[in-house]
Amino acid sequence: MADQAGPSGAGNAAVGKTVEETQFLFNTGVACIKANALEMAADIFAQVLRARTARYGDLATECASSYYRYGAVLLYQAQDNADVFGAQLDTDVHQDVEDKENHTSIGDTMEAGGSAGAGGEDVQTSVGDAKGKEALPETENAQHEHQPEEAAPSNDAEVEATDLEIAWENLDTARAIWEKDPQQNCDDLASVHVLLGDVALENEAFDNALTDYQHALKYQKMANFPEDDRRTAEVYFKRVMALQFLERPEDALVEVESARDILFKKLQNLQASGDDHTSEIEDVSGILDDLKDKRVELEAQAREKSAMADAVRGALSHFQKSAAGNQEEMKSQGVDMGGGSNKSNIASPVKDLGVVGRGTKRINLAPSTTDKGKEPAVQAAPGSGVDANSNKKKRSAEDIMGGGGEDTQIGFGNGDNI
């Protein structure tokens, strides 16, 4: 729950704070971020978040800036490297939020003995009228794991949420609250989407980072950011990093040019103004040099990727040609080596061998139904010239052997006359 936000030390004591005390804590936390005292800032914003959610409700508009600040501090703690646009620009990215939240400086607030700035706690980055509960399961336990002293005994199978996970939950809660009125809160939505993209970048979810950065650009356009705004250039450069990790150097080069165009305009406007902007001019010039180096790096990466793609296509083409040649060779060898055997498989006309037995009569085993006592009818073989309907008397063995009652000198006689 949101009222469990913050590390140990941000306990129930924060709940009873007045509106003025809460605003004083908020301003102090902003000063700690600028001073890079991130641990102290995280503890302070945890107290502010606890107090405001207890007073207004978890998803009240008045709590959006506290979710945003607490999530931002946890992200800053998790980041390992500085942003290429420098610490000054990192502060400028969220200056629009700070201007709405802090109508008095931290020094003035301290001199007032902890009194709130103009408007007290009612001065928020979100002015939307929508309040109340929404179904946000990701943010219900956003801060629970950040209180080791108050948490229940840990389970070995239970994995504690990381700072990045808690940062994302708080930032996404701020986004959900501000999106109740996107037209009114487009400036704040641009800022929170930048940080959500940074969380995705840290988690190597590069596609998600690109999506959040694209949303940030959309809301910056809705908020009518100037054409030479360095915050827009920063978003383009972060898209460059995500695209480079995704090995899309061609698309990254487009984003580099967009960032360079914005910064060129910024440099020209600074040089044309009559005020002294020496420090900022040097800063912007240095960034342009970095972008030039990045462009050279991406161009080399694009050439390497193109050469690799050509090599793969060449290898694939060679393999296909080789496979086709082998297939043709096997076909030709099959004809030469097995010509005879192959011909045997070719269908040929069936030769009619006629009647087995060289055309002699076939005996019909079916009994004749003509006359009783008569011998079975003899069926003549086709083409034999024998009339099947002939009643010719069957020849006896004696007739066949030259019988007729006469003596014979051959045949099956008793052998006396041989």
DODREN-315833 format. One line per field, with one value per residue (C-alpha): y negated, z, x; residue in three letters. Coordinates in pm, 1 decimal, padded with zeros to 6 digits, always signed. Layout:
py [Y/...]
pz [Z/...]
px [X/...]
code [ala/...]
END
This chain:
py [+00000.0/-00357.4/-00431.0/-00177.9/-00369.1/-00452.3/-00294.2/-00249.1/-00584.3/-00693.1/-00546.6/-00654.9/-00978.0/-01126.9/-01061.4/-01323.8/-01606.8/-01920.3/-02046.0/-02305.4/-02049.5/-01816.2/-02091.4/-02184.0/-01823.1/-01816.8/-02127.1/-01985.2/-01666.3/-01864.2/-02044.2/-01709.3/-01584.4/-01892.2/-01836.6/-01466.9/-01359.2/-01081.0/-00864.3/-01154.9/-01257.9/-00905.9/-00905.0/-01250.0/-01173.9/-00848.7/-01054.3/-01303.3/-01025.0/-00859.2/-01183.3/-01282.6/-00940.4/-00928.5/-01271.5/-01254.6/-00887.2/-00665.0/-00781.0/-01140.5/-01409.4/-01574.7/-01264.8/-01244.5/-01466.3/-01267.6/-00938.5/-01101.6/-01237.1/-00918.5/-00707.1/-00948.8/-00930.6/-00549.7/-00555.5/-00796.9/-00569.7/-00272.8/-00443.4/-00367.1/-00628.4/-00996.5/-01123.8/-01242.9/-01576.3/-01657.6/-01723.3/-02067.2/-01928.8/-01644.0/-01909.6/-02102.4/-01796.7/-01822.1/-02198.0/-02236.3/-02004.0/-02186.3/-02525.7/-02408.0/-02230.8/-02493.1/-02854.0/-02932.1/-02834.1/-02597.8/-02884.5/-03088.3/-02788.7/-02724.1/-03088.4/-03060.5/-02784.2/-02506.4/-02695.1/-02594.5/-02794.6/-03002.2/-02784.5/-02529.1/-02168.6/-02262.2/-02371.8/-02051.5/-01952.4/-01804.6/-02016.6/-01750.5/-01709.4/-01330.3/-01145.8/-00808.1/-00452.4/-00290.0/+00065.8/+00042.6/+00376.3/+00287.7/-00003.4/+00144.7/+00274.8/+00021.0/-00069.2/+00234.8/+00402.5/+00083.2/+00118.5/+00405.5/+00320.7/+00325.4/+00608.4/+00957.9/+01230.8/+01296.1/+01614.6/+01781.2/+01825.7/+01463.5/+01227.3/+00872.9/+00600.5/+00398.1/+00020.1/+00013.5/+00211.6/-00015.8/-00319.8/-00198.7/-00132.6/-00483.1/-00651.6/-00452.8/-00549.1/-00915.8/-00861.0/-00699.9/-00990.5/-01258.1/-01078.7/-01146.9/-01489.1/-01460.1/-01797.1/-01973.4/-01757.6/-01706.3/-01876.1/-01641.1/-01338.5/-01421.8/-01421.5/-01097.3/-00914.1/-01016.5/-00853.0/-00546.2/-00514.2/-00544.4/-00260.2/-00044.7/-00133.8/-00028.8/+00298.9/+00350.4/+00342.8/+00132.8/+00163.0/+00040.9/-00244.5/-00353.0/-00352.1/-00566.7/-00811.6/-00841.8/-00923.6/-01183.8/-01351.9/-01350.3/-01519.9/-01769.1/-01867.3/-01900.7/-02122.7/-02344.8/-02297.4/-02542.0/-02413.8/-02454.7/-02290.0/-02076.1/-01839.6/-01732.7/-01681.5/-01463.1/-01238.9/-01196.4/-01099.8/-00842.6/-00694.2/-00674.0/-00461.9/-00227.5/-00184.2/-00122.4/+00153.8/+00301.4/+00297.3/+00054.1/-00198.6/-00336.2/-00439.4/-00571.2/-00799.9/-00965.1/-01034.9/-01174.1/-01422.9/-01528.6/-01595.8/-01785.5/-02005.9/-02108.1/-02183.0/-02380.7/-02599.8/-02635.3/-02735.1/-02989.7/-03145.0/-03167.4/-03328.1/-03573.9/-03688.2/-03983.8/-03812.8/-03631.3/-03259.7/-03159.5/-02860.3/-02723.3/-02784.8/-02577.2/-02309.6/-02288.1/-02293.6/-02001.1/-01805.1/-01870.6/-01732.4/-01420.2/-01379.6/-01413.3/-01132.6/-00925.6/-00975.7/-00851.9/-00548.3/-00468.7/-00507.4/-00255.0/-00021.2/-00057.0/+00027.9/+00329.1/+00447.7/+00403.3/+00593.4/+00875.8/+00892.5/+00906.5/+01186.3/+01384.3/+01335.1/+01439.9/+01754.0/+01843.3/+01790.7/+02006.2/+02280.4/+02275.8/+02294.6/+02574.9/+02770.6/+02727.0/+02842.9/+03151.8/+03238.1/+03214.9/+03422.5/+03693.5/+03704.9/+03746.1/+04015.3/+04200.6/+04226.1/+04340.3/+04587.6/+04744.8/+04713.4/+05081.3/+05102.1/+04780.3/+04909.1/+05211.5/+04982.4/+04842.7/+04986.4/+05210.5/+05377.3/+05711.1/+06001.8/+06249.1/+06592.7/+06757.6/+07069.8/+07255.3/+07603.1/+07503.0/+07460.8/+07799.7/+07843.4/+07723.1/+07941.3/+07772.1/+07901.9/+07793.6/+08096.1/+08095.8/+08051.1/+08184.6/+08556.9/+08793.4/+09044.4/+08862.6/+08751.9/+08392.6/+08152.5/+08052.6/+07685.5/+07596.5/+07344.9/+07024.9/+07042.3/+07416.0/+07495.7/+07752.9/+07741.0/+07729.6/+07845.3/+08158.9/+08486.0/+08669.9/+08983.9/+08964.2/+09163.6/+09449.6/+09516.3/+09801.1/+09569.7/+09319.2/+09585.7/+09740.4/+09968.4/+10118.1/+10455.4/+10514.9/+10587.8/+10300.5/+10285.0/+09959.4/+09811.0/+09943.2/+10309.6/+10589.6/+10593.2/+10945.7/+10821.1/+10589.2]
pz [+00000.0/-00051.9/+00319.6/+00367.3/+00138.5/+00219.8/+00404.0/+00777.2/+00949.6/+00741.0/+00982.9/+01120.6/+01258.0/+00910.4/+00905.5/+01168.4/+00998.5/+00905.4/+00551.1/+00616.0/+00762.0/+00470.0/+00220.2/+00407.0/+00385.5/+00015.2/-00054.2/+00152.3/-00052.9/-00376.4/-00238.3/-00145.2/-00501.5/-00635.9/-00383.4/-00486.6/-00130.8/-00267.2/+00042.4/+00248.8/-00033.2/-00052.8/+00320.2/+00304.2/+00008.9/+00171.0/+00466.0/+00236.7/+00044.2/+00362.6/+00498.1/+00178.2/+00106.2/+00463.6/+00421.2/+00063.6/-00037.2/-00229.8/-00578.5/-00506.7/-00739.9/-00449.8/-00417.1/-00779.1/-00732.7/-00423.7/-00614.0/-00892.7/-00664.8/-00463.9/-00779.0/-00932.1/-00628.1/-00632.2/-01002.6/-00949.9/-00682.0/-00918.5/-01209.7/-01249.1/-01501.1/-01545.3/-01823.9/-02130.1/-02115.2/-01776.1/-01427.8/-01517.8/-01793.0/-01565.1/-01334.4/-01624.6/-01735.1/-01423.8/-01371.9/-01492.9/-01217.0/-00955.2/-01058.6/-00987.1/-00664.6/-00510.3/-00511.7/-00245.8/-00229.3/+00030.0/+00198.5/+00231.5/+00365.3/+00632.5/+00736.9/+00776.3/+01029.2/+00817.3/+00686.7/+00348.2/+00032.4/-00132.4/-00161.3/+00090.6/-00002.4/-00245.4/-00493.1/-00694.6/-01033.3/-01113.4/-01108.7/-01229.3/-01058.6/-01083.8/-00757.9/-00612.8/-00653.4/-00979.3/-01049.4/-01034.8/-00903.4/-00985.6/-00742.6/-00445.4/-00281.5/-00431.9/-00104.5/+00113.1/+00053.3/+00138.5/+00514.4/+00644.0/+01009.4/+00976.2/+00725.8/+00819.6/+00854.3/+00514.0/+00324.6/+00150.0/-00162.3/-00160.0/-00370.9/-00243.2/-00493.0/-00618.8/-00611.9/-00986.1/-00945.7/-00667.5/-00869.8/-01167.2/-00949.9/-00802.0/-01135.5/-01302.1/-01023.6/-01083.6/-01454.5/-01391.9/-01170.9/-01415.4/-01710.1/-01559.3/-01721.0/-01985.8/-02143.5/-01810.2/-01703.2/-02036.0/-01901.6/-01602.9/-01817.8/-02041.5/-01739.4/-01590.5/-01923.8/-01953.1/-01617.7/-01703.0/-02016.9/-01805.7/-01581.6/-01888.1/-02022.8/-01695.4/-01710.3/-02072.6/-02187.4/-02486.8/-02677.2/-02371.1/-02333.1/-02692.4/-02630.8/-02315.8/-02482.7/-02773.6/-02528.9/-02369.6/-02706.8/-02768.0/-02437.5/-02486.4/-02813.0/-02639.8/-02379.3/-02656.9/-02565.2/-02752.3/-03065.9/-02902.9/-02570.8/-02445.7/-02272.4/-02613.5/-02736.7/-02433.1/-02516.5/-02873.3/-02749.4/-02509.6/-02802.3/-02979.4/-02697.2/-02697.4/-03074.9/-03062.1/-02806.7/-03036.9/-03319.4/-03530.2/-03620.9/-03922.8/-03707.9/-03438.6/-03691.3/-03759.9/-03388.4/-03362.9/-03637.0/-03458.5/-03137.7/-03323.9/-03502.6/-03171.1/-03010.7/-03314.6/-03277.8/-02906.4/-02974.1/-03236.7/-03007.9/-02720.3/-02939.7/-03084.5/-02745.9/-02580.7/-02244.3/-02116.4/-02178.0/-02198.8/-01969.9/-02141.4/-02486.0/-02387.4/-02249.8/-02567.2/-02786.4/-02592.0/-02634.9/-03009.4/-03023.6/-02840.3/-03087.0/-03376.2/-03231.8/-03179.1/-03542.2/-03658.4/-03430.5/-03561.9/-03924.2/-03865.6/-03695.8/-03989.2/-04239.2/-04034.5/-04012.8/-04388.2/-04463.1/-04234.6/-04403.8/-04745.8/-04625.9/-04497.9/-04823.3/-05023.0/-04815.6/-04850.0/-05227.0/-05257.7/-05051.8/-05268.4/-05590.4/-05451.0/-05343.9/-05688.5/-05859.9/-05641.2/-05719.3/-06095.0/-06063.1/-05871.0/-06136.1/-06417.2/-06229.7/-06163.9/-06539.5/-06636.0/-06354.7/-06321.1/-06668.7/-06698.6/-06357.8/-06413.9/-06737.1/-06556.9/-06358.4/-06670.3/-06733.4/-07046.4/-07221.3/-07073.5/-07307.7/-07340.1/-07296.8/-07400.3/-07230.4/-07008.0/-07143.0/-07503.0/-07595.5/-07473.1/-07331.7/-06983.9/-06759.5/-06613.7/-06260.9/-06230.1/-06277.1/-06587.2/-06539.5/-06879.3/-06855.1/-06570.5/-06600.8/-06871.3/-06835.5/-06741.1/-07027.7/-07167.1/-07210.9/-07499.6/-07459.5/-07654.9/-07997.8/-07982.0/-08263.9/-08054.2/-08037.7/-07675.3/-07751.4/-07932.2/-07786.3/-07915.2/-07714.6/-07483.6/-07600.1/-07381.6/-07271.3/-07513.5/-07801.7/-07697.1/-07674.5/-08003.9/-07846.3/-08015.6/-07858.4/-08068.2/-07931.9/-07898.4/-07875.5/-07689.1/-07406.0/-07064.7/-07154.0/-06947.9/-07143.3/-07292.8/-07649.7/-07632.1]
px [+00000.0/+00105.4/+00093.8/+00373.9/+00606.2/+00961.9/+01251.2/+01272.4/+01248.6/+00951.1/+00703.6/+00371.5/+00520.9/+00484.7/+00110.7/+00032.7/+00219.1/+00032.6/-00000.8/+00270.6/+00510.6/+00453.8/+00523.9/+00839.5/+00955.9/+00876.0/+01084.0/+01367.8/+01359.0/+01383.7/+01689.8/+01845.2/+01802.1/+01979.3/+02257.8/+02277.2/+02192.6/+01975.1/+01943.0/+01819.5/+01587.0/+01441.0/+01366.3/+01208.2/+00983.7/+00876.3/+00752.0/+00581.9/+00411.7/+00292.4/+00148.6/-00028.4/-00179.8/-00308.2/-00466.0/-00598.9/-00608.7/-00372.8/-00471.2/-00560.7/-00436.6/-00252.8/-00030.0/+00090.7/+00397.4/+00502.4/+00485.9/+00682.0/+00955.6/+00993.5/+01016.1/+01266.5/+01497.0/+01495.0/+01577.7/+01865.2/+02004.2/+01989.7/+02157.2/+02525.0/+02632.6/+02560.8/+02341.6/+02530.9/+02350.6/+02498.7/+02366.9/+02233.5/+02011.8/+01903.6/+01763.1/+01608.9/+01411.4/+01197.7/+01212.8/+00855.4/+00737.9/+00943.4/+00808.0/+00456.3/+00543.1/+00767.6/+00655.3/+00912.3/+01276.3/+01408.1/+01588.7/+01271.5/+01086.0/+01348.4/+01341.9/+00966.7/+01022.5/+00878.8/+00576.3/+00440.8/+00494.3/+00224.7/-00079.3/+00056.2/+00005.4/-00266.7/+00002.4/+00052.4/+00181.9/-00154.2/-00469.9/-00711.5/-01046.4/-01055.7/-00998.4/-01072.1/-00961.9/-00854.0/-00752.9/-00376.2/-00252.0/+00107.9/+00110.4/-00073.6/+00244.0/+00478.6/+00643.8/+00588.8/+00922.3/+01109.8/+01042.3/+01254.5/+01186.9/+00808.3/+00777.3/+00666.2/+00931.7/+01078.9/+01014.2/+01306.4/+01094.0/+00984.2/+01192.4/+01228.3/+01147.7/+01441.4/+01469.7/+01403.9/+01082.8/+00960.4/+01066.5/+00864.6/+00556.8/+00565.5/+00628.4/+00353.4/+00113.6/+00193.7/+00137.6/-00203.0/-00313.0/-00199.7/-00357.2/-00698.4/-00657.2/-00382.7/-00449.9/-00402.3/-00106.4/+00072.1/+00386.7/+00400.9/+00319.9/+00614.0/+00844.6/+00715.0/+00736.5/+01100.6/+01172.4/+00966.5/+01177.3/+01492.2/+01373.3/+01309.3/+01652.5/+01815.9/+01621.6/+01732.2/+01368.5/+01465.1/+01137.8/+00947.4/+01194.5/+01133.0/+00758.0/+00785.2/+01022.2/+00780.7/+00500.9/+00726.7/+00780.3/+00405.7/+00328.5/+00611.4/+00450.3/+00112.6/+00277.7/+00421.0/+00784.5/+01011.7/+01181.2/+01521.7/+01431.7/+01717.3/+01475.7/+01345.5/+01701.0/+01765.5/+01469.0/+01592.0/+01935.9/+01792.1/+01604.5/+01940.4/+02080.9/+01781.6/+01798.3/+02170.8/+02122.1/+01857.0/+02115.5/+01916.0/+02189.0/+02002.3/+01705.3/+01939.4/+02107.7/+01772.2/+01725.6/+02080.1/+02004.8/+01684.4/+01878.1/+02150.4/+01895.7/+01741.0/+02076.2/+02195.9/+01890.1/+01961.0/+02321.3/+02222.4/+01961.2/+02210.0/+02471.8/+02219.5/+02091.1/+02254.5/+02283.3/+02587.3/+02534.9/+02898.3/+02864.5/+02556.4/+02705.9/+03008.0/+02778.5/+02568.9/+02878.8/+03022.0/+02702.4/+02707.3/+03060.7/+02943.4/+02658.5/+02899.7/+03111.4/+02799.1/+02702.0/+03042.9/+03005.8/+02658.2/+02767.0/+03044.4/+02798.9/+02558.6/+02834.4/+02936.5/+02578.5/+02533.8/+02857.2/+02750.0/+02411.3/+02580.4/+02808.3/+02511.5/+02322.6/+02629.5/+02678.6/+02311.5/+02320.6/+02635.0/+02471.5/+02159.4/+02361.8/+02576.1/+02268.5/+02111.9/+02434.3/+02457.6/+02098.8/+02158.0/+02474.2/+02292.4/+02019.8/+02270.7/+02462.0/+02140.7/+02067.7/+02419.5/+02479.4/+02140.5/+01994.6/+01897.0/+01742.7/+01560.3/+01409.0/+01269.7/+01049.9/+00888.6/+00544.8/+00525.3/+00232.8/+00126.1/+00184.5/-00104.5/+00041.2/-00280.2/-00405.6/-00166.9/-00100.6/-00030.3/-00391.2/-00516.8/-00859.8/-00933.1/-01138.5/-01437.7/-01462.5/-01823.1/-02056.1/-02264.4/-02639.1/-02746.7/-02804.5/-02760.4/-02490.2/-02307.1/-01953.1/-01888.7/-01888.8/-01554.9/-01494.0/-01276.8/-01006.4/-01053.5/-00893.9/-00838.7/-01083.7/-01263.1/-01639.2/-01734.4/-02085.8/-01976.3/-02103.5/-01806.0/-01732.6/-01441.3/-01144.6/-01036.4/-00684.5/-00665.6/-00757.8/-00498.6/-00230.1/-00335.6/-00596.8/-00890.0/-00818.2/-00507.7/-00168.1/+00058.8/+00431.9/+00451.5/+00259.7/+00177.1/+00154.6/+00281.6/+00602.0/+00562.4/+00547.0/+00841.7]
code [met/ala/asp/gln/ala/gly/pro/ser/gly/ala/gly/asn/ala/ala/val/gly/lys/thr/val/glu/glu/thr/gln/phe/leu/phe/asn/thr/gly/val/ala/cys/ile/lys/ala/asn/ala/leu/glu/met/ala/ala/asp/ile/phe/ala/gln/val/leu/arg/ala/arg/thr/ala/arg/tyr/gly/asp/leu/ala/thr/glu/cys/ala/ser/ser/tyr/tyr/arg/tyr/gly/ala/val/leu/leu/tyr/gln/ala/gln/asp/asn/ala/asp/val/phe/gly/ala/gln/leu/asp/thr/asp/val/his/gln/asp/val/glu/asp/lys/glu/asn/his/thr/ser/ile/gly/asp/thr/met/glu/ala/gly/gly/ser/ala/gly/ala/gly/gly/glu/asp/val/gln/thr/ser/val/gly/asp/ala/lys/gly/lys/glu/ala/leu/pro/glu/thr/glu/asn/ala/gln/his/glu/his/gln/pro/glu/glu/ala/ala/pro/ser/asn/asp/ala/glu/val/glu/ala/thr/asp/leu/glu/ile/ala/trp/glu/asn/leu/asp/thr/ala/arg/ala/ile/trp/glu/lys/asp/pro/gln/gln/asn/cys/asp/asp/leu/ala/ser/val/his/val/leu/leu/gly/asp/val/ala/leu/glu/asn/glu/ala/phe/asp/asn/ala/leu/thr/asp/tyr/gln/his/ala/leu/lys/tyr/gln/lys/met/ala/asn/phe/pro/glu/asp/asp/arg/arg/thr/ala/glu/val/tyr/phe/lys/arg/val/met/ala/leu/gln/phe/leu/glu/arg/pro/glu/asp/ala/leu/val/glu/val/glu/ser/ala/arg/asp/ile/leu/phe/lys/lys/leu/gln/asn/leu/gln/ala/ser/gly/asp/asp/his/thr/ser/glu/ile/glu/asp/val/ser/gly/ile/leu/asp/asp/leu/lys/asp/lys/arg/val/glu/leu/glu/ala/gln/ala/arg/glu/lys/ser/ala/met/ala/asp/ala/val/arg/gly/ala/leu/ser/his/phe/gln/lys/ser/ala/ala/gly/asn/gln/glu/glu/met/lys/ser/gln/gly/val/asp/met/gly/gly/gly/ser/asn/lys/ser/asn/ile/ala/ser/pro/val/lys/asp/leu/gly/val/val/gly/arg/gly/thr/lys/arg/ile/asn/leu/ala/pro/ser/thr/thr/asp/lys/gly/lys/glu/pro/ala/val/gln/ala/ala/pro/gly/ser/gly/val/asp/ala/asn/ser/asn/lys/lys/lys/arg/ser/ala/glu/asp/ile/met/gly/gly/gly/gly/glu/asp/thr/gln/ile/gly/phe/gly/asn/gly/asp/asn/ile]
END
